[in-house]
Amino acid sequence: MTAIDEFTARYVGLWSEDARVCTGANEYVGLDAITGRVTTAHEKFVHGQGCLFRQLGPTEAHHDGVRIRWEMVPASGGSAVSGGTQFLLLDRDGRVRSDHQFIDF
């Protein structure tokens, strides 16, 4: 199993079967679509551009909602090249049922 396969398996394990991800431009419904999105993003930004993602501040959660702020930075150092917020809604088992991504810059 490759590193991306291991990453994807861990990531997808957090999702409910009928989950969806919404970005400003697209919607991905179901685990296959989410897996494809995660793999494509990892290949483009981490493997291809040499960036890493890091959390900004604490995760905030109440009821079934979670807010995570993040930024993408070159792994070699330097200023953030992108950043945003993920707003997650969880199902009764604590798995992600929807993820709404907002890009701030």
Backbone hydrogen bonds, N-H to C=O, Kabsch-Sander energy under -0.5 kcal/mol:
donor,donor_aa,acceptor,acceptor_aa,energy
6,E,2,T,-2.3
7,F,3,A,-2.6
8,T,4,I,-2.8
9,A,5,D,-2.4
10,R,6,E,-2.2
11,Y,7,F,-2.6
12,V,8,T,-3.1
13,G,9,A,-1.3
14,L,11,Y,-1.7
15,W,12,V,-1.8
16,S,96,V,-2.8
19,A,16,S,-1.6
20,R,97,R,-1.3
21,V,28,Y,-2.6
22,C,99,D,-3.4
23,T,26,N,-3.0
28,Y,21,V,-2.8
30,G,19,A,-3.4
31,L,17,E,-0.8
34,I,30,G,-2.2
35,T,31,L,-2.8
36,G,32,D,-2.2
37,R,33,A,-2.1
38,V,34,I,-2.7
39,T,35,T,-2.6
40,T,36,G,-2.4
41,A,37,R,-2.6
42,H,38,V,-2.6
43,E,39,T,-2.5
44,K,40,T,-2.3
45,F,41,A,-2.9
46,V,41,A,-0.6
46,V,42,H,-1.2
47,H,42,H,-2.6
48,G,43,E,-2.1
49,Q,44,K,-1.1
50,G,46,V,-0.8
51,C,45,F,-2.5
52,L,73,V,-2.7
54,R,71,E,-2.5
56,L,69,R,-2.8
57,G,55,Q,-0.6
60,E,67,R,-2.3
62,H,65,G,-2.0
65,G,62,H,-2.7
66,V,88,L,-2.4
67,R,60,E,-3.3
68,I,86,Q,-2.5
70,W,84,G,-2.5
71,E,54,R,-2.2
72,M,82,S,-2.9
73,V,52,L,-2.7
75,A,50,G,-3.1
77,G,74,P,-1.9
81,V,72,M,-2.9
82,S,72,M,-1.2
84,G,70,W,-2.1
85,T,102,F,-2.7
86,Q,68,I,-3.0
87,F,100,H,-2.5
88,L,66,V,-3.0
88,L,86,Q,-0.6
89,L,98,S,-2.5
90,L,64,D,-2.7
91,D,95,R,-3.1
94,G,91,D,-1.9
96,V,14,L,-2.6
97,R,89,L,-3.2
98,S,89,L,-1.6
99,D,20,R,-1.7
100,H,87,F,-2.6
101,Q,22,C,-3.0
101,Q,99,D,-0.6
102,F,85,T,-2.9
104,D,83,G,-2.6
104,D,102,F,-0.6
105,F,83,G,-1.6
